[in-house]
Amino acid sequence: MRARYLFTPITADEGGYLAEARAWGRGAVLYRDVWVDRPQGLLLLFRIWNDIGLGSPVGVRILALLACLLGAGAAGLIARRLAGPSAGWMAALAVGVLASIPQQEGFIANAELLSSAVGIAALAFLLAGFWDRDRPWYRILALAGVIEGCALSIKQSGFDAFLAGMFVLLAVSLTRRWAVRDRLLAIPTVIAGIALPMIGLMIHGAVTGWHRWWYAFAGYRLDQRSALKNAEWERYHETAALMMPKLWPAIALGVVAMIWGARRRQIGAVALLLLWSGLAILAFLLGGQFFRHYWVIFAFPLGTACGALASLVPQRVPRFVMLAGMLLVPLWSTANSLTIPRDRVGPLLSDDVRLVKSEKIGAWFEENKRPGENIYAMCASAALYGNVDTDPPYPYLWFALIPQVPGARRQLVSLMAGKDAPTYVALFQPTSLCDPSGSIEQSMTKRYERIGTIEGIAIYRRLTGR
């Protein structure tokens, strides 16, 4: 399902994260010189990936593949623990397929996939620390907390699986015949583990600029983007119409399986999976923008539920028929997408017509640049920066950030009029979209000359001495 997309153009999120990670590695200050509304863990992961030689379009798709394998394997371990040995491979297969649907950008290394995969690994360790145990296994509980802290450091919404497990741990500590000491220490041990990486994020944030870090970590979402603030409901309806037909079989099977599990007195497993599903909906809504890749969040609880509880059906043939019915639509959708030409993958699977344009402009720039020269995508095409080995000249790589982040538009106006103006400008959108005042257009007229067009995008070069 993923192999074909190892060789398609890098997307805006992948290119933006990779470019910011490279710039950070070269001395840029996070949340000042490069900015994204994500914790440091995401960029640290991309920075490590770049340092080991995989900072390329193919490399980031390999990262996505490994994240999918991690999430699927962890889901299999969870299902095995909840419902027995036969549930493991069924859940792993179901999660792998549901997380790889091309129409939800399942093949890209987005923050939702990466944080969910690590969060599910954390849940697998958490369950190992208390599920069907006479007393908590404190070392494993602490390790689970550390892993969950890493998930939250990749994206703030990576809490759904683990928080469901914490609720179940609370219920177990109140109802099981544990010693008083174990009841009192189990949850604090987990929280202490979570705190370790989170304290590291906070210390780094304080060193680099507490206000900037806090605004990126929480303030931007609270102020600008969530289900309660400037939510993109129109995009939600568009992506829901696209994805729900592919998920309905899994949803139906999950509901039937949970009912079956409740009848079989698998109350703990059903409760965990219901809580996980509900919290996944909350994590999905918190993003507020409802891009296609947000839907990958649901692949993990749905696949785990179907694999874990469908395995309780005693007859082998009906069990396989149920699993095959759930996977048929995603696999058919994947088969259909394989016929999409490479240059149409962006428009048809990512709703982005700029990907091939960014790729070709990046190749042209790499062939023609001189030392010290850089390029800016006006107003935005974050994918461009993933295709060039030059740091972005402007911190805000995604279009929505320019009008929404306080001071971002003013900073762009100053950049284009100042001594550090970029050498080249690729005009992806009219300057009026990022600066209605006309100041940037004036700077472009006075300081730049048009030198050509690549894939319909006008390329400008700054005049000598300007």
Secondary structure, DSSP 4 states (H G I P E B T S, - for coil): --GGGGGS---HHHHHHHHHHHHHHTTPPBTTTBB-SS-HHHHHHHHHHIIIII-SHHHHHHHHHHHHHHHHHHHHHHHHHHH-HHHHHHHHHHHHHHTT-GGGTTTS--HHHHHHHHHHHHHHHHHHHHTT-SS--HHHHHHHHHHHHHHHHH-TTTTHHHHHHHHHHHHHHHHS---HHHHHHHHHHHHHHHHHHHHHHHHHHHHHHHHHHHIIIIIHHHHT-BTTBS--HHHHHHHHHHHHHHHHHHHHHHHHHHHHHHHTT-HHHHHHHHHHHHHHHHHHHHH-S--GGGGGGGHHHHHHHHHHHHTT-S-HHHHHHHHHHHHHHHHHHHHHHTTS-GGGHHHHHSS-TTHHHHHHHHHHHHHH--TT--EEEES--HHHHHTSSS--SSSB-STTHHHHSTTHHHHHHHHHHSTT--SEEEESS-HHHH-TTSHHHHHHHHHEEEEEEETTEEEEEEPTT-
